[in-house]
Amino acid sequence: MIVITGATGTLGQLVVEEALKVFPASEIGVSVRDTSKAAHLAAQGVSVREGDFKKPETLTTAFNGADQLVVISGNGQGDELVQAHNNVINAAKEAGVSRLLYTSQIGSSPASYFQPMVDHFKTEELLDQSGLNFVSLRHGFYSASGQFFFSIGIKDGALRLPKNGPINWTTHEDLAQGLVAILQDESFDQQLPVLTSARALTMEEIAQEYTQETLTRVVISDEEFYEQLNAIPNLPEEQKKCLLISSMQV
Ligand SMILES: NC(=O)c1ccc[n+]([C@@H]2O[C@H](COP(=O)([O-])OP(=O)(O)OC[C@H]3O[C@@H](n4cnc5c(N)ncnc54)[C@H](OP(=O)(O)O)[C@@H]3O)[C@@H](O)[C@H]2O)c1
């Protein structure tokens, strides 16, 4: 059986959809925080289990019977998230999972200024120490995040964002397909594969493709960008810092 976490989130839903194309529903389980959000999957014959990374007592049952476990990295940042991932790793060992696929990010490093990359690195270290057979899929930056930059940066025919470099923006759909291809191929032997789009594009290039318009590029200061972020209601401070740093492509 394959158990997939985060199946009520954006990527996880797509992974389940892709998995259902190639595996029978009876071989798929999902581990989710709110089982009522996965009722449509239960109706298709998927085994729906309650699993919260922050409630270790839920996880061994949630992963019960899993030969392969897909761990969609959780939300949040820092030690709390790494601890939550550690709970998942411990439960996977206890449940006797024979192969674990974790969604990491390209640039995973202890020295990054971008907190998610430090968190992914620490999780990969824990996976390595666990003795589990694992594949850590190093995802490119999500195209959806690129679209967020456009939603605040494109105005009156201009693209107003800080200085940036080229990025391999990658769609959730492509990543879901790649993940399921690796699930199907148990002989796949790369431990840290990089999954990104083939072309790296600057904000200018991708904005032009996205809007089909020629935009005037205006490079704004970090301070001005921060002001734009401050105008967004309820955007957590840690996320503002992340967006500022990812706009610098550190
Ligand atoms: N590569 C990139 O550019 C990039 C960008 C953004 C995020 N990410 C990472 O990629 C992951 C997937 O992205 P996404 O777009 O699918 O995000 P998403 O829609 O927010 O999905 C995150 C999923 O993680 C689940 N989750 C969060 N905390 C959990 C916990 N304590 N226990 C169990 N499940 C938990 C959520 O459960 P609920 O459905 O119950 O909320 C949700 O299903 C993110 O969580 C983040 O780690 C990567």
The ligand as an ORCA input file, in Angstrom:
! r2SCAN-3c Opt
* xyz 0 1
  N       9.032     24.388     -3.666
  C       8.364     25.468     -3.384
  O       8.470     26.514     -4.037
  C       7.383     25.472     -2.245
  C       6.564     26.603     -2.063
  C       5.639     26.570     -1.024
  C       5.566     25.469     -0.173
  N       6.392     24.393     -0.383
  C       6.334     23.165      0.472
  O       5.595     22.202     -0.253
  C       4.504     21.712      0.560
  C       3.322     21.370     -0.324
  O       2.929     22.549     -1.001
  P       1.398     22.861     -1.270
  O       1.372     23.965     -2.258
  O       0.648     21.613     -1.522
  O       0.960     23.457      0.156
  P      -0.465     23.334      0.878
  O      -1.580     23.390     -0.102
  O      -0.440     24.357      1.964
  O      -0.439     21.875      1.490
  C       0.297     21.550      2.636
  C      -0.270     20.258      3.178
  O       0.466     19.905      4.351
  C      -0.481     19.506      5.326
  N       0.047     19.760      6.673
  C       0.499     20.920      7.174
  N       0.824     20.759      8.461
  C       0.537     19.473      8.783
  C       0.601     18.714      9.964
  N       0.999     19.254     11.138
  N       0.244     17.413      9.912
  C      -0.199     16.849      8.767
  N      -0.315     17.527      7.627
  C       0.045     18.824      7.629
  C      -1.698     20.386      5.089
  O      -2.834     19.795      5.696
  P      -4.306     20.462      5.635
  O      -4.833     20.075      4.266
  O      -5.023     19.842      6.752
  O      -4.121     21.950      5.771
  C      -1.751     20.388      3.574
  O      -2.473     19.270      3.117
  C       4.252     22.857      1.547
  O       3.619     22.356      2.703
  C       5.652     23.375      1.800
  O       6.328     22.565      2.774
  C       7.296     24.376     -1.397
*
